[in-house]
Amino acid sequence: MGIIVNLDVMMAKRKVSLNELSEKVGVTIANLSILKTGKAKAVRFSTLGAICEALECQPGDLLEWRDDPI
């Protein structure tokens, strides 16, 4: 139960690498990797907005709530 981060899915759809996204967003590769693997406890709205701008998507494309554990 919880929030699922679909950053890896959106990056694959947009054919953007972690290095490219890091440069566009101004967030370290390490921090993006934490988000990508779903290990992040929080994300700043400014970071979420920058990722959405870089990937041309909406926050709902990146974040999903699931009631059942995976």
N, C-alpha and C positions, 0 to 999 in steps of 0.2 A: 504494500500500500504506500503510495507516495507519488512524488513528481518524477517523471522520466524525462531525461534530456536527450533529444533527438538531433544533437548537433552533428554527429557523424553521418546521419542519413541526409541532412540538408547539404552538408559539405560534398557528399558523393553526388547528389543530384545536380549541384552547381559546378562539380568538377574543380573544387578548390582544395588545395592541400593545407595542412596545418601551418606550414611556413608562410604561405600566401595570406591566409586569414590573419595570422599573427601580425604581419606587416600592415595589412589594411586596417586592423582594429586597434593596434597599439597595445596589445596584451601579450605577455610572454607565452611562448610555446608551452611551457610547463603549466601555466594557469589554464590555457585552452585545453590542454590534455586532461586536466582534472575535470573540466566541464564535460568534455567529450566522453569520458569514461563513466560519467554519472557519479563521481565521487565528491562533487562540490556540495557544500552545505548551504551555500548562498550565491547569488549573483547580483551585482549592482545593476540598476536599471540603465545606467549609462553604458555599461559593457554590453548588456542585452541589446540596447538600441544600436550600438555600433556594429554588433554582429548581424543584426537584422538588416542594417543598411548595406553592409558589405555583401551579404548573401541574397539581398533583395527578397526578404521574406518577412513574415509576421511573427511576433513572439509565440503565438499558438502553433506555429510550424516547428518550433524548437522545444517547446515544453508541453508535456502531456501528463495528466493525472490518471493514475490507475488504482482501482480499488483492490485488485488482486495482486499478490506478489508474483514476481516473474521467476 
